[in-house]
Amino acid sequence: MPGSAVAQPDAALHRILQVVGARTLHSFGRTILARTVGWELYERTHDNRVIGVVGLVQVLPVILLFVPSGQLVDRSDRRRLAMLCALAAGGIALALAVASGTESPLPVYFAILLAMGCVTSVSSPASSSLIPMIIPRGDLQRANRIGSSLSELASIGGPALAGLALIVVHPTALYAAVAVTSSVTAILYRGLPAPRPLEGVTPGAAAAARKDWRAGLRFIFRNKLLLPALTLDMFAVLFAGVTALLPAVASDVLHVGSLGYGILCASEAVGGVLMAVLGSRIAAWKRPGRVLLIVVATFGAATMGFGLSTWFPLSVLLLVVGGALDNISVVIRLTLEQMVVPDRIRGRVSAVHFVFIGMSNELGAAESGFAAGLVGTVPAIVGGGALAMLVVAFVALRWRALAAMRPLAELEPDAEAAVEVAAAPPT
């Protein structure tokens, strides 16, 4: 019937927009918090090592808690868990508002950010593993493109809002605004449909599999495509990510103040949105693994150029290019994971994935802050870009299957790795 043919795509699009909209709002809030805390504490101390500590206290809980977080996600209603994490993030934003309003000492900020890391260790695998459980496989690449576009828009709005607002308002107001966005995120998660049942998994088998906390880790290390893709992306962001050092670049290298800081923060996201729009018009990559290697190498080169630049327009342009390249990488990596991971271990794989990728920004912030404290801001950025290019060469030589990977739409759940995971004795 004509009516049902139209209603089905509309319903699928509505569901995609609701779930990726919830993730986008959460990302929007985290971006505002990260940029505001980074700017506020750097203005108070003018010490790159403080930026390093800010990243470190957020990444440590994710690394230490990925085992129980993955188990919790696989044992729980992922929709409800994501909603509770959004509410907790709102409470943390209010705590930061109080700390900022009372000019609390730095250890208070670090303790609050540590709590944020604990919440993030659960919220990210819960929300990311929820998507393929409520979105049909045929719509996953579409969902990732929409999600990537909205995420980039949030990444533009968050830094730009933070940079512009910090000219006229106290950071307290921005932290309070994040508490509001977190509440809306919780409402969106609550309205989602129930996740579909696990395919081909009996309740007894699912319960036994959930007890094996190493299943997600084993699957990633035995999959010939996912491991190199995660390795590539993780070390690219770890070494070549520059967002944590933007306060120092804006203040001490380019001398552009908080307005320029906001523009720099938004520049990568502008490139990401432009590429997301173009990506929807480009045919699917025939060799997505080869594309991934090329874009990460180019991302490293753009980072080196940014580190050497002392001209504000050029710095902005290079960040836009980096954001466009990062968008391609994100879409390929997320779709790859969703296509090859079996339903029954998505939570644990997502938890490990988040240690690899989701917190690589915070881990990269720690690395960048400490490196800049040792050798200076510019050498840290240039050296990081060079290291990212070396990582690409290593991955290309070590995992040749990545460059030969078939189109993403042709990939299926990795039965061989899944069998090996299931055969291994649980602990």
Phi, psi and omega in degrees: 000143182299320182298316182290329180295327179279323185293324183298308178300322180298318179295318179296317180295320179298318180294318178300313182296325181291314184286317179287334175295320177297314178297323181295315179298321177296317178296321178302313180295316179298322180295316178298315179301313184297313182292321182290315178297316180301314181293314184299313183286328177290322177296328179283329189241332188050045182230116180299334180294332176296320176300320178298318180293321178302316177291321184294316184291340177273332184272332183302314179298325180294319180291317185283335187251009185295332179292302179295330179295314179297319178295318180298317181296317181288341180263352190243169169287108187296328178295313180293322181296317178297322179296315180295323178295323178296319177296320179295321178298323176297320177296323179292321177298320177295323177297321177294324178298318179294316180299319180290318181295330181260005181051053181294156177294161185303321179302332177294316176300316183296322179294320179293318179293330174297318176297322177298320177299322178296317179294317182296328180298336178261318188295322183293307177296329179294313183285321182289322179282346177287325186303306181290351178272347179235352178250130178301151183303323182294341181257004186293317181294322175298316179297320180292324178293315178296315180298319179296318179297312180294323178297319178293322176299319177295324179291333174285310184297319182298301180297319181297315178298316180298312182297316181288318183293327181295346176289326189240342182235161177282149177308334179306319182295324180290319177298320179295323179296324179295326177299324179291313180298327178294323178295318178295321177302314180300321179295319179296317178297320182297330182275000181286154175290162178294141177299147179290157178296155177295136183282127172068024182234121177285155179306320180294318179293321179295318180296319179294320181293324182295337180285342183269096185292340183274358186301314180297318180295315180297319181299314181298316183287344179259354178270127188282353179249318186291319181300310179295325179295316178293320178300315181298311184291319182299310185285334175296313179290321181300313184269319189261354177292135185242358188300324182294332183266003180299324175302318179291320179296314181296319185279316193253339182256308183264341177056054184245359175070191186291328178295313177297326177299316178298320179294317178299316181298325183277344189295315179300320181291327176300314177299322179296318180293317178301317180290325178296320178293315178294322182298329179291345181255354182264140177297154180303142181296133177284330177230075186298330178294320178294320177299318180300315179298317182294315185290326179290322176296318179292325176300318177297319179294320178296324178295318177299317178298320178298318181296328182274345185285138172239009180250119187306311180301321179294319178299317178297314181300317181294326176292323176298316178299315179299320178295321178296317179294320180296324179299317178300315181299316182297313182298316180297313185294314181295316180295320177303312181299314183294332181279327188258349183269129176294148183304319191292344180238019182299320182299313182289324176294318180296324179295316177293318178304318182293328174295320179293310195244308189303325179256011179293335174295314179291319177295321176295325177297319178297312180298315182295316181298313181290322178295317179295326177294331182273314188244352182106158185297308184296310178300325180295320181290313181296315179296323178296319177298319179295319179296322178299320179293324176293323178297319178301315180298318180296313181296319181298323180278325184283322182235082183291341180294335181296313181296332182267007184302138178290169175306146186300323183295341181269354183281149178234163175308137185287094183294321183295312179294324180295321178296318179296320178297314181294328182285335182290142181293131178291158179238000000 
